[in-house]
Amino acid sequence: MAYTQADLDRLQSAMAKGAQAVEMNGEKITFRTLDEMLRLERKIKVALGHGGGSRRVINPVTRTGFR
């Protein structure tokens, strides 16, 4: 399925409203949980090239004083 920016906008709008169903490409999709919606949002963002992939976490190590 090819996703569009309009699909992403509809999904994000539905999540903001607390809705559990979204219509995309003439098809009504009903979600059981918010987690399912977030996973689809991430999938659409990756398909559109908006990032949404894995993030790199850097934890800096610092020391005080002289050695």
mmCIF file as Biopython writes it, N, C-alpha, C and O atoms, coordinates in Angstrom:
data_model
#
loop_
_atom_site.group_PDB
_atom_site.id
_atom_site.type_symbol
_atom_site.label_atom_id
_atom_site.label_alt_id
_atom_site.label_comp_id
_atom_site.label_asym_id
_atom_site.label_entity_id
_atom_site.label_seq_id
_atom_site.pdbx_PDB_ins_code
_atom_site.Cartn_x
_atom_site.Cartn_y
_atom_site.Cartn_z
_atom_site.occupancy
_atom_site.B_iso_or_equiv
_atom_site.auth_seq_id
_atom_site.auth_asym_id
_atom_site.pdbx_PDB_model_num
ATOM 1   N N  . MET A ? 1  ? 0.848   -1.173 0.000  1.0 0.0 1  A 1 
ATOM 2   C CA . MET A ? 1  ? 0.000   0.000  0.000  1.0 0.0 1  A 1 
ATOM 3   C C  . MET A ? 1  ? 0.896   1.240  0.000  1.0 0.0 1  A 1 
ATOM 4   O O  . MET A ? 1  ? 1.805   1.360  0.822  1.0 0.0 1  A 1 
ATOM 5   N N  . ALA A ? 2  ? 0.637   2.132  -0.905 1.0 0.0 2  A 1 
ATOM 6   C CA . ALA A ? 2  ? 1.387   3.386  -0.966 1.0 0.0 2  A 1 
ATOM 7   C C  . ALA A ? 2  ? 0.682   4.427  -0.092 1.0 0.0 2  A 1 
ATOM 8   O O  . ALA A ? 2  ? -0.494  4.734  -0.290 1.0 0.0 2  A 1 
ATOM 9   N N  . TYR A ? 3  ? 1.417   4.953  0.864  1.0 0.0 3  A 1 
ATOM 10  C CA . TYR A ? 3  ? 0.846   5.951  1.769  1.0 0.0 3  A 1 
ATOM 11  C C  . TYR A ? 3  ? 1.098   7.353  1.236  1.0 0.0 3  A 1 
ATOM 12  O O  . TYR A ? 3  ? 2.060   7.591  0.506  1.0 0.0 3  A 1 
ATOM 13  N N  . THR A ? 4  ? 0.225   8.270  1.609  1.0 0.0 4  A 1 
ATOM 14  C CA . THR A ? 4  ? 0.379   9.665  1.214  1.0 0.0 4  A 1 
ATOM 15  C C  . THR A ? 4  ? 0.440   10.535 2.463  1.0 0.0 4  A 1 
ATOM 16  O O  . THR A ? 4  ? 0.151   10.080 3.569  1.0 0.0 4  A 1 
ATOM 17  N N  . GLN A ? 5  ? 0.821   11.794 2.266  1.0 0.0 5  A 1 
ATOM 18  C CA . GLN A ? 5  ? 0.859   12.741 3.366  1.0 0.0 5  A 1 
ATOM 19  C C  . GLN A ? 5  ? -0.544  12.926 3.950  1.0 0.0 5  A 1 
ATOM 20  O O  . GLN A ? 5  ? -0.696  13.132 5.154  1.0 0.0 5  A 1 
ATOM 21  N N  . ALA A ? 6  ? -1.564  12.853 3.096  1.0 0.0 6  A 1 
ATOM 22  C CA . ALA A ? 6  ? -2.945  12.980 3.561  1.0 0.0 6  A 1 
ATOM 23  C C  . ALA A ? 6  ? -3.303  11.836 4.521  1.0 0.0 6  A 1 
ATOM 24  O O  . ALA A ? 6  ? -4.020  12.052 5.498  1.0 0.0 6  A 1 
ATOM 25  N N  . ASP A ? 7  ? -2.808  10.625 4.247  1.0 0.0 7  A 1 
ATOM 26  C CA . ASP A ? 7  ? -3.044  9.491  5.143  1.0 0.0 7  A 1 
ATOM 27  C C  . ASP A ? 7  ? -2.424  9.756  6.513  1.0 0.0 7  A 1 
ATOM 28  O O  . ASP A ? 7  ? -3.044  9.501  7.545  1.0 0.0 7  A 1 
ATOM 29  N N  . LEU A ? 8  ? -1.208  10.266 6.510  1.0 0.0 8  A 1 
ATOM 30  C CA . LEU A ? 8  ? -0.527  10.585 7.759  1.0 0.0 8  A 1 
ATOM 31  C C  . LEU A ? 8  ? -1.280  11.663 8.524  1.0 0.0 8  A 1 
ATOM 32  O O  . LEU A ? 8  ? -1.458  11.565 9.738  1.0 0.0 8  A 1 
ATOM 33  N N  . ASP A ? 9  ? -1.719  12.686 7.811  1.0 0.0 9  A 1 
ATOM 34  C CA . ASP A ? 9  ? -2.467  13.772 8.454  1.0 0.0 9  A 1 
ATOM 35  C C  . ASP A ? 9  ? -3.769  13.262 9.075  1.0 0.0 9  A 1 
ATOM 36  O O  . ASP A ? 9  ? -4.115  13.647 10.192 1.0 0.0 9  A 1 
ATOM 37  N N  . ARG A ? 10 ? -4.493  12.394 8.352  1.0 0.0 10 A 1 
ATOM 38  C CA . ARG A ? 10 ? -5.745  11.834 8.876  1.0 0.0 10 A 1 
ATOM 39  C C  . ARG A ? 10 ? -5.498  11.003 10.126 1.0 0.0 10 A 1 
ATOM 40  O O  . ARG A ? 10 ? -6.247  11.088 11.100 1.0 0.0 10 A 1 
ATOM 41  N N  . LEU A ? 11 ? -4.441  10.199 10.090 1.0 0.0 11 A 1 
ATOM 42  C CA . LEU A ? 11 ? -4.121  9.349  11.230 1.0 0.0 11 A 1 
ATOM 43  C C  . LEU A ? 11 ? -3.751  10.191 12.450 1.0 0.0 11 A 1 
ATOM 44  O O  . LEU A ? 11 ? -4.217  9.922  13.557 1.0 0.0 11 A 1 
ATOM 45  N N  . GLN A ? 12 ? -2.923  11.197 12.251 1.0 0.0 12 A 1 
ATOM 46  C CA . GLN A ? 12 ? -2.520  12.055 13.362 1.0 0.0 12 A 1 
ATOM 47  C C  . GLN A ? 12 ? -3.706  12.842 13.912 1.0 0.0 12 A 1 
ATOM 48  O O  . GLN A ? 12 ? -3.802  13.049 15.121 1.0 0.0 12 A 1 
ATOM 49  N N  . SER A ? 13 ? -4.592  13.274 13.051 1.0 0.0 13 A 1 
ATOM 50  C CA . SER A ? 13 ? -5.789  13.985 13.485 1.0 0.0 13 A 1 
ATOM 51  C C  . SER A ? 13 ? -6.679  13.071 14.330 1.0 0.0 13 A 1 
ATOM 52  O O  . SER A ? 13 ? -7.208  13.491 15.359 1.0 0.0 13 A 1 
ATOM 53  N N  . ALA A ? 14 ? -6.839  11.830 13.894 1.0 0.0 14 A 1 
ATOM 54  C CA . ALA A ? 14 ? -7.658  10.872 14.639 1.0 0.0 14 A 1 
ATOM 55  C C  . ALA A ? 14 ? -7.038  10.586 16.007 1.0 0.0 14 A 1 
ATOM 56  O O  . ALA A ? 14 ? -7.755  10.485 17.003 1.0 0.0 14 A 1 
ATOM 57  N N  . MET A ? 15 ? -5.711  10.453 16.060 1.0 0.0 15 A 1 
ATOM 58  C CA . MET A ? 15 ? -5.046  10.207 17.341 1.0 0.0 15 A 1 
ATOM 59  C C  . MET A ? 15 ? -5.239  11.394 18.276 1.0 0.0 15 A 1 
ATOM 60  O O  . MET A ? 15 ? -5.457  11.210 19.473 1.0 0.0 15 A 1 
ATOM 61  N N  . ALA A ? 16 ? -5.163  12.602 17.742 1.0 0.0 16 A 1 
ATOM 62  C CA . ALA A ? 16 ? -5.334  13.797 18.561 1.0 0.0 16 A 1 
ATOM 63  C C  . ALA A ? 16 ? -6.745  13.892 19.128 1.0 0.0 16 A 1 
ATOM 64  O O  . ALA A ? 16 ? -6.941  14.405 20.230 1.0 0.0 16 A 1 
ATOM 65  N N  . LYS A ? 17 ? -7.719  13.403 18.383 1.0 0.0 17 A 1 
ATOM 66  C CA . LYS A ? 17 ? -9.115  13.444 18.830 1.0 0.0 17 A 1 
ATOM 67  C C  . LYS A ? 17 ? -9.480  12.265 19.727 1.0 0.0 17 A 1 
ATOM 68  O O  . LYS A ? 17 ? -10.528 12.271 20.372 1.0 0.0 17 A 1 
ATOM 69  N N  . GLY A ? 18 ? -8.619  11.262 19.766 1.0 0.0 18 A 1 
ATOM 70  C CA . GLY A ? 18 ? -8.912  10.070 20.557 1.0 0.0 18 A 1 
ATOM 71  C C  . GLY A ? 18 ? -9.782  9.071  19.823 1.0 0.0 18 A 1 
ATOM 72  O O  . GLY A ? 18 ? -10.344 8.164  20.436 1.0 0.0 18 A 1 
ATOM 73  N N  . ALA A ? 19 ? -9.897  9.233  18.504 1.0 0.0 19 A 1 
ATOM 74  C CA . ALA A ? 19 ? -10.720 8.318  17.701 1.0 0.0 19 A 1 
ATOM 75  C C  . ALA A ? 19 ? -10.007 6.979  17.542 1.0 0.0 19 A 1 
ATOM 76  O O  . ALA A ? 19 ? -8.781  6.899  17.628 1.0 0.0 19 A 1 
ATOM 77  N N  . GLN A ? 20 ? -10.788 5.937  17.312 1.0 0.0 20 A 1 
ATOM 78  C CA . GLN A ? 20 ? -10.221 4.607  17.119 1.0 0.0 20 A 1 
ATOM 79  C C  . GLN A ? 20 ? -10.319 4.122  15.683 1.0 0.0 20 A 1 
ATOM 80  O O  . GLN A ? 20 ? -9.827  3.041  15.361 1.0 0.0 20 A 1 
ATOM 81  N N  . ALA A ? 21 ? -10.950 4.909  14.811 1.0 0.0 21 A 1 
ATOM 82  C CA . ALA A ? 21 ? -11.111 4.496  13.422 1.0 0.0 21 A 1 
ATOM 83  C C  . ALA A ? 21 ? -10.686 5.629  12.491 1.0 0.0 21 A 1 
ATOM 84  O O  . ALA A ? 21 ? -10.878 6.807  12.790 1.0 0.0 21 A 1 
ATOM 85  N N  . VAL A ? 22 ? -10.102 5.243  11.353 1.0 0.0 22 A 1 
ATOM 86  C CA . VAL A ? 22 ? -9.629  6.187  10.341 1.0 0.0 22 A 1 
ATOM 87  C C  . VAL A ? 22 ? -9.994  5.634  8.982  1.0 0.0 22 A 1 
ATOM 88  O O  . VAL A ? 22 ? -9.957  4.422  8.774  1.0 0.0 22 A 1 
ATOM 89  N N  . GLU A ? 23 ? -10.348 6.512  8.046  1.0 0.0 23 A 1 
ATOM 90  C CA . GLU A ? 23 ? -10.611 6.076  6.681  1.0 0.0 23 A 1 
ATOM 91  C C  . GLU A ? 23 ? -9.429  6.472  5.808  1.0 0.0 23 A 1 
ATOM 92  O O  . GLU A ? 23 ? -9.076  7.647  5.712  1.0 0.0 23 A 1 
ATOM 93  N N  . MET A ? 24 ? -8.820  5.467  5.170  1.0 0.0 24 A 1 
ATOM 94  C CA . MET A ? 24 ? -7.681  5.690  4.275  1.0 0.0 24 A 1 
ATOM 95  C C  . MET A ? 24 ? -7.932  4.948  2.977  1.0 0.0 24 A 1 
ATOM 96  O O  . MET A ? 24 ? -8.272  3.765  2.987  1.0 0.0 24 A 1 
ATOM 97  N N  . ASN A ? 25 ? -7.767  5.636  1.865  1.0 0.0 25 A 1 
ATOM 98  C CA . ASN A ? 25 ? -7.942  5.041  0.540  1.0 0.0 25 A 1 
ATOM 99  C C  . ASN A ? 25 ? -9.302  4.360  0.390  1.0 0.0 25 A 1 
ATOM 100 O O  . ASN A ? 25 ? -9.403  3.296  -0.221 1.0 0.0 25 A 1 
ATOM 101 N N  . GLY A ? 26 ? -10.347 4.972  0.948  1.0 0.0 26 A 1 
ATOM 102 C CA . GLY A ? 26 ? -11.687 4.426  0.841  1.0 0.0 26 A 1 
ATOM 103 C C  . GLY A ? 26 ? -11.951 3.228  1.729  1.0 0.0 26 A 1 
ATOM 104 O O  . GLY A ? 26 ? -12.981 2.568  1.592  1.0 0.0 26 A 1 
ATOM 105 N N  . GLU A ? 27 ? -11.033 2.940  2.640  1.0 0.0 27 A 1 
ATOM 106 C CA . GLU A ? 27 ? -11.168 1.780  3.513  1.0 0.0 27 A 1 
ATOM 107 C C  . GLU A ? 27 ? -11.136 2.246  4.965  1.0 0.0 27 A 1 
ATOM 108 O O  . GLU A ? 27 ? -10.249 3.003  5.358  1.0 0.0 27 A 1 
ATOM 109 N N  . LYS A ? 28 ? -12.102 1.794  5.759  1.0 0.0 28 A 1 
ATOM 110 C CA . LYS A ? 28 ? -12.147 2.180  7.166  1.0 0.0 28 A 1 
ATOM 111 C C  . LYS A ? 28 ? -11.307 1.210  7.984  1.0 0.0 28 A 1 
ATOM 112 O O  . LYS A ? 28 ? -11.499 -0.005 7.929  1.0 0.0 28 A 1 
ATOM 113 N N  . ILE A ? 29 ? -10.368 1.772  8.748  1.0 0.0 29 A 1 
ATOM 114 C CA . ILE A ? 29 ? -9.482  0.960  9.577  1.0 0.0 29 A 1 
ATOM 115 C C  . ILE A ? 29 ? -9.801  1.263  11.036 1.0 0.0 29 A 1 
ATOM 116 O O  . ILE A ? 29 ? -9.786  2.422  11.452 1.0 0.0 29 A 1 
ATOM 117 N N  . THR A ? 30 ? -10.090 0.220  11.813 1.0 0.0 30 A 1 
ATOM 118 C CA . THR A ? 30 ? -10.379 0.380  13.231 1.0 0.0 30 A 1 
ATOM 119 C C  . THR A ? 30 ? -9.220  -0.200 14.033 1.0 0.0 30 A 1 
ATOM 120 O O  . THR A ? 30 ? -8.792  -1.332 13.804 1.0 0.0 30 A 1 
ATOM 121 N N  . PHE A ? 31 ? -8.723  0.588  14.970 1.0 0.0 31 A 1 
ATOM 122 C CA . PHE A ? 31 ? -7.591  0.185  15.798 1.0 0.0 31 A 1 
ATOM 123 C C  . PHE A ? 31 ? -8.082  -0.227 17.179 1.0 0.0 31 A 1 
ATOM 124 O O  . PHE A ? 31 ? -9.051  0.328  17.696 1.0 0.0 31 A 1 
ATOM 125 N N  . ARG A ? 32 ? -7.402  -1.207 17.769 1.0 0.0 32 A 1 
ATOM 126 C CA . ARG A ? 32 ? -7.753  -1.642 19.125 1.0 0.0 32 A 1 
ATOM 127 C C  . ARG A ? 32 ? -7.055  -0.796 20.177 1.0 0.0 32 A 1 
ATOM 128 O O  . ARG A ? 32 ? -7.615  -0.526 21.240 1.0 0.0 32 A 1 
ATOM 129 N N  . THR A ? 33 ? -5.828  -0.380 19.878 1.0 0.0 33 A 1 
ATOM 130 C CA . THR A ? 33 ? -5.058  0.370  20.872 1.0 0.0 33 A 1 
ATOM 131 C C  . THR A ? 33 ? -4.357  1.558  20.213 1.0 0.0 33 A 1 
ATOM 132 O O  . THR A ? 33 ? -4.207  1.614  18.993 1.0 0.0 33 A 1 
ATOM 133 N N  . LEU A ? 34 ? -3.935  2.499  21.049 1.0 0.0 34 A 1 
ATOM 134 C CA . LEU A ? 34 ? -3.151  3.630  20.574 1.0 0.0 34 A 1 
ATOM 135 C C  . LEU A ? 34 ? -1.802  3.161  20.052 1.0 0.0 34 A 1 
ATOM 136 O O  . LEU A ? 34 ? -1.254  3.753  19.122 1.0 0.0 34 A 1 
ATOM 137 N N  . ASP A ? 35 ? -1.265  2.103  20.645 1.0 0.0 35 A 1 
ATOM 138 C CA . ASP A ? 35 ? 0.022   1.559  20.197 1.0 0.0 35 A 1 
ATOM 139 C C  . ASP A ? 35 ? -0.040  1.124  18.739 1.0 0.0 35 A 1 
ATOM 140 O O  . ASP A ? 35 ? 0.919   1.328  17.995 1.0 0.0 35 A 1 
ATOM 141 N N  . GLU A ? 36 ? -1.146  0.532  18.323 1.0 0.0 36 A 1 
ATOM 142 C CA . GLU A ? 36 ? -1.302  0.137  16.917 1.0 0.0 36 A 1 
ATOM 143 C C  . GLU A ? 36 ? -1.262  1.364  16.009 1.0 0.0 36 A 1 
ATOM 144 O O  . GLU A ? 36 ? -0.670  1.328  14.931 1.0 0.0 36 A 1 
ATOM 145 N N  . MET A ? 37 ? -1.895  2.447  16.453 1.0 0.0 37 A 1 
ATOM 146 C CA . MET A ? 37 ? -1.914  3.676  15.658 1.0 0.0 37 A 1 
ATOM 147 C C  . MET A ? 37 ? -0.511  4.268  15.567 1.0 0.0 37 A 1 
ATOM 148 O O  . MET A ? 37 ? -0.101  4.745  14.508 1.0 0.0 37 A 1 
ATOM 149 N N  . LEU A ? 38 ? 0.223   4.235  16.674 1.0 0.0 38 A 1 
ATOM 150 C CA . LEU A ? 38 ? 1.582   4.777  16.686 1.0 0.0 38 A 1 
ATOM 151 C C  . LEU A ? 38 ? 2.507   3.968  15.776 1.0 0.0 38 A 1 
ATOM 152 O O  . LEU A ? 38 ? 3.371   4.532  15.105 1.0 0.0 38 A 1 
ATOM 153 N N  . ARG A ? 39 ? 2.325   2.640  15.756 1.0 0.0 39 A 1 
ATOM 154 C CA . ARG A ? 39 ? 3.138   1.802  14.867 1.0 0.0 39 A 1 
ATOM 155 C C  . ARG A ? 39 ? 2.862   2.116  13.398 1.0 0.0 39 A 1 
ATOM 156 O O  . ARG A ? 39 ? 3.785   2.176  12.586 1.0 0.0 39 A 1 
ATOM 157 N N  . LEU A ? 40 ? 1.580   2.319  13.059 1.0 0.0 40 A 1 
ATOM 158 C CA . LEU A ? 40 ? 1.241   2.670  11.680 1.0 0.0 40 A 1 
ATOM 159 C C  . LEU A ? 40 ? 1.777   4.058  11.331 1.0 0.0 40 A 1 
ATOM 160 O O  . LEU A ? 40 ? 2.253   4.280  10.218 1.0 0.0 40 A 1 
ATOM 161 N N  . GLU A ? 41 ? 1.700   4.984  12.276 1.0 0.0 41 A 1 
ATOM 162 C CA . GLU A ? 41 ? 2.239   6.327  12.039 1.0 0.0 41 A 1 
ATOM 163 C C  . GLU A ? 41 ? 3.732   6.252  11.720 1.0 0.0 41 A 1 
ATOM 164 O O  . GLU A ? 41 ? 4.204   6.890  10.779 1.0 0.0 41 A 1 
ATOM 165 N N  . ARG A ? 42 ? 4.471   5.471  12.505 1.0 0.0 42 A 1 
ATOM 166 C CA . ARG A ? 42 ? 5.909   5.298  12.277 1.0 0.0 42 A 1 
ATOM 167 C C  . ARG A ? 42 ? 6.165   4.688  10.900 1.0 0.0 42 A 1 
ATOM 168 O O  . ARG A ? 42 ? 7.077   5.114  10.190 1.0 0.0 42 A 1 
ATOM 169 N N  . LYS A ? 43 ? 5.356   3.684  10.519 1.0 0.0 43 A 1 
ATOM 170 C CA . LYS A ? 43 ? 5.499   3.016  9.225  1.0 0.0 43 A 1 
ATOM 171 C C  . LYS A ? 43 ? 5.256   3.993  8.074  1.0 0.0 43 A 1 
ATOM 172 O O  . LYS A ? 43 ? 5.984   3.981  7.082  1.0 0.0 43 A 1 
ATOM 173 N N  . ILE A ? 44 ? 4.232   4.838  8.206  1.0 0.0 44 A 1 
ATOM 174 C CA . ILE A ? 44 ? 3.927   5.817  7.161  1.0 0.0 44 A 1 
ATOM 175 C C  . ILE A ? 44 ? 5.043   6.851  7.060  1.0 0.0 44 A 1 
ATOM 176 O O  . ILE A ? 44 ? 5.438   7.227  5.956  1.0 0.0 44 A 1 
ATOM 177 N N  . LYS A ? 45 ? 5.557   7.316  8.206  1.0 0.0 45 A 1 
ATOM 178 C CA . LYS A ? 45 ? 6.644   8.300  8.189  1.0 0.0 45 A 1 
ATOM 179 C C  . LYS A ? 45 ? 7.884   7.752  7.482  1.0 0.0 45 A 1 
ATOM 180 O O  . LYS A ? 45 ? 8.534   8.462  6.714  1.0 0.0 45 A 1 
ATOM 181 N N  . VAL A ? 46 ? 8.203   6.497  7.744  1.0 0.0 46 A 1 
ATOM 182 C CA . VAL A ? 46 ? 9.353   5.872  7.082  1.0 0.0 46 A 1 
ATOM 183 C C  . VAL A ? 46 ? 9.101   5.766  5.583  1.0 0.0 46 A 1 
ATOM 184 O O  . VAL A ? 46 ? 9.998   6.036  4.785  1.0 0.0 46 A 1 
ATOM 185 N N  . ALA A ? 47 ? 7.888   5.373  5.193  1.0 0.0 47 A 1 
ATOM 186 C CA . ALA A ? 47 ? 7.546   5.233  3.773  1.0 0.0 47 A 1 
ATOM 187 C C  . ALA A ? 47 ? 7.604   6.576  3.049  1.0 0.0 47 A 1 
ATOM 188 O O  . ALA A ? 47 ? 7.947   6.634  1.868  1.0 0.0 47 A 1 
ATOM 189 N N  . LEU A ? 48 ? 7.271   7.651  3.758  1.0 0.0 48 A 1 
ATOM 190 C CA . LEU A ? 48 ? 7.296   8.983  3.145  1.0 0.0 48 A 1 
ATOM 191 C C  . LEU A ? 48 ? 8.675   9.637  3.232  1.0 0.0 48 A 1 
ATOM 192 O O  . LEU A ? 48 ? 8.901   10.700 2.654  1.0 0.0 48 A 1 
ATOM 193 N N  . GLY A ? 49 ? 9.590   8.999  3.952  1.0 0.0 49 A 1 
ATOM 194 C CA . GLY A ? 49 ? 10.940  9.542  4.063  1.0 0.0 49 A 1 
ATOM 195 C C  . GLY A ? 49 ? 11.073  10.632 5.111  1.0 0.0 49 A 1 
ATOM 196 O O  . GLY A ? 49 ? 11.966  11.475 5.028  1.0 0.0 49 A 1 
ATOM 197 N N  . HIS A ? 50 ? 10.179  10.616 6.108  1.0 0.0 50 A 1 
ATOM 198 C CA . HIS A ? 50 ? 10.237  11.617 7.175  1.0 0.0 50 A 1 
ATOM 199 C C  . HIS A ? 50 ? 11.069  11.160 8.349  1.0 0.0 50 A 1 
ATOM 200 O O  . HIS A ? 50 ? 10.942  11.709 9.443  1.0 0.0 50 A 1 
ATOM 201 N N  . GLY A ? 51 ? 11.906  10.184 8.153  1.0 0.0 51 A 1 
ATOM 202 C CA . GLY A ? 51 ? 12.666  9.663  9.293  1.0 0.0 51 A 1 
ATOM 203 C C  . GLY A ? 51 ? 11.818  8.636  10.000 1.0 0.0 51 A 1 
ATOM 204 O O  . GLY A ? 51 ? 11.343  7.677  9.392  1.0 0.0 51 A 1 
ATOM 205 N N  . GLY A ? 52 ? 11.631  8.844  11.295 1.0 0.0 52 A 1 
ATOM 206 C CA . GLY A ? 52 ? 10.802  7.926  12.047 1.0 0.0 52 A 1 
ATOM 207 C C  . GLY A ? 52 ? 11.460  6.581  12.297 1.0 0.0 52 A 1 
ATOM 208 O O  . GLY A ? 52 ? 10.869  5.714  12.941 1.0 0.0 52 A 1 
ATOM 209 N N  . GLY A ? 53 ? 12.676  6.394  11.797 1.0 0.0 53 A 1 
ATOM 210 C CA . GLY A ? 53 ? 13.378  5.142  12.026 1.0 0.0 53 A 1 
ATOM 211 C C  . GLY A ? 53 ? 13.985  5.112  13.405 1.0 0.0 53 A 1 
ATOM 212 O O  . GLY A ? 53 ? 13.563  5.851  14.295 1.0 0.0 53 A 1 
ATOM 213 N N  . SER A ? 54 ? 14.960  4.274  13.583 1.0 0.0 54 A 1 
ATOM 214 C CA . SER A ? 54 ? 15.578  4.166  14.898 1.0 0.0 54 A 1 
ATOM 215 C C  . SER A ? 54 ? 16.407  5.417  15.201 1.0 0.0 54 A 1 
ATOM 216 O O  . SER A ? 54 ? 16.957  6.060  14.307 1.0 0.0 54 A 1 
ATOM 217 N N  . ARG A ? 55 ? 16.472  5.726  16.458 1.0 0.0 55 A 1 
ATOM 218 C CA . ARG A ? 55 ? 17.224  6.890  16.891 1.0 0.0 55 A 1 
ATOM 219 C C  . ARG A ? 55 ? 18.448  6.430  17.654 1.0 0.0 55 A 1 
ATOM 220 O O  . ARG A ? 55 ? 18.404  5.437  18.379 1.0 0.0 55 A 1 
ATOM 221 N N  . ARG A ? 56 ? 19.527  7.147  17.490 1.0 0.0 56 A 1 
ATOM 222 C CA . ARG A ? 56 ? 20.766  6.836  18.180 1.0 0.0 56 A 1 
ATOM 223 C C  . ARG A ? 56 ? 20.828  7.652  19.457 1.0 0.0 56 A 1 
ATOM 224 O O  . ARG A ? 56 ? 20.681  8.874  19.427 1.0 0.0 56 A 1 
ATOM 225 N N  . VAL A ? 57 ? 21.045  6.986  20.571 1.0 0.0 57 A 1 
ATOM 226 C CA . VAL A ? 57 ? 21.124  7.656  21.858 1.0 0.0 57 A 1 
ATOM 227 C C  . VAL A ? 57 ? 22.572  7.704  22.294 1.0 0.0 57 A 1 
ATOM 228 O O  . VAL A ? 57 ? 23.256  6.680  22.316 1.0 0.0 57 A 1 
ATOM 229 N N  . ILE A ? 58 ? 23.041  8.890  22.642 1.0 0.0 58 A 1 
ATOM 230 C CA . ILE A ? 58 ? 24.417  9.058  23.105 1.0 0.0 58 A 1 
ATOM 231 C C  . ILE A ? 58 ? 24.370  9.502  24.561 1.0 0.0 58 A 1 
ATOM 232 O O  . ILE A ? 58 ? 23.732  10.498 24.900 1.0 0.0 58 A 1 
ATOM 233 N N  . ASN A ? 59 ? 25.045  8.758  25.407 1.0 0.0 59 A 1 
ATOM 234 C CA . ASN A ? 59 ? 25.133  9.094  26.823 1.0 0.0 59 A 1 
ATOM 235 C C  . ASN A ? 59 ? 26.561  9.539  27.128 1.0 0.0 59 A 1 
ATOM 236 O O  . ASN A ? 59 ? 27.454  8.699  27.240 1.0 0.0 59 A 1 
ATOM 237 N N  . PRO A ? 60 ? 26.790  10.834 27.262 1.0 0.0 60 A 1 
ATOM 238 C CA . PRO A ? 60 ? 28.148  11.301 27.509 1.0 0.0 60 A 1 
ATOM 239 C C  . PRO A ? 60 ? 28.607  10.978 28.941 1.0 0.0 60 A 1 
ATOM 240 O O  . PRO A ? 60 ? 27.811  10.989 29.879 1.0 0.0 60 A 1 
ATOM 241 N N  . VAL A ? 61 ? 29.883  10.698 29.080 1.0 0.0 61 A 1 
ATOM 242 C CA . VAL A ? 61 ? 30.480  10.451 30.383 1.0 0.0 61 A 1 
ATOM 243 C C  . VAL A ? 61 ? 31.370  11.639 30.697 1.0 0.0 61 A 1 
ATOM 244 O O  . VAL A ? 61 ? 32.269  11.974 29.926 1.0 0.0 61 A 1 
ATOM 245 N N  . THR A ? 62 ? 31.117  12.270 31.823 1.0 0.0 62 A 1 
ATOM 246 C CA . THR A ? 62 ? 31.916  13.439 32.201 1.0 0.0 62 A 1 
ATOM 247 C C  . THR A ? 62 ? 32.548  13.223 33.565 1.0 0.0 62 A 1 
ATOM 248 O O  . THR A ? 62 ? 32.056  12.441 34.379 1.0 0.0 62 A 1 
ATOM 249 N N  . ARG A ? 63 ? 33.638  13.925 33.797 1.0 0.0 63 A 1 
ATOM 250 C CA . ARG A ? 63 ? 34.318  13.843 35.075 1.0 0.0 63 A 1 
ATOM 251 C C  . ARG A ? 63 ? 34.671  15.250 35.515 1.0 0.0 63 A 1 
ATOM 252 O O  . ARG A ? 63 ? 34.946  16.125 34.694 1.0 0.0 63 A 1 
ATOM 253 N N  . THR A ? 64 ? 34.658  15.448 36.794 1.0 0.0 64 A 1 
ATOM 254 C CA . THR A ? 64 ? 35.040  16.755 37.305 1.0 0.0 64 A 1 
ATOM 255 C C  . THR A ? 64 ? 36.421  16.677 37.933 1.0 0.0 64 A 1 
ATOM 256 O O  . THR A ? 64 ? 36.848  15.613 38.382 1.0 0.0 64 A 1 
ATOM 257 N N  . GLY A ? 65 ? 37.109  17.793 37.962 1.0 0.0 65 A 1 
ATOM 258 C CA . GLY A ? 65 ? 38.428  17.844 38.590 1.0 0.0 65 A 1 
ATOM 259 C C  . GLY A ? 65 ? 39.546  17.478 37.626 1.0 0.0 65 A 1 
ATOM 260 O O  . GLY A ? 65 ? 39.317  17.116 36.472 1.0 0.0 65 A 1 
ATOM 261 N N  . PHE A ? 66 ? 40.748  17.586 38.135 1.0 0.0 66 A 1 
ATOM 262 C CA . PHE A ? 66 ? 41.934  17.274 37.316 1.0 0.0 66 A 1 
ATOM 263 C C  . PHE A ? 66 ? 42.468  15.906 37.673 1.0 0.0 66 A 1 
ATOM 264 O O  . PHE A ? 66 ? 42.260  15.422 38.786 1.0 0.0 66 A 1 
ATOM 265 N N  . ARG A ? 67 ? 43.141  15.292 36.752 1.0 0.0 67 A 1 
ATOM 266 C CA . ARG A ? 67 ? 43.740  13.975 37.005 1.0 0.0 67 A 1 
ATOM 267 C C  . ARG A ? 67 ? 45.193  14.020 36.744 1.0 0.0 67 A 1 
ATOM 268 O O  . ARG A ? 67 ? 45.880  13.010 36.899 1.0 0.0 67 A 1 
#
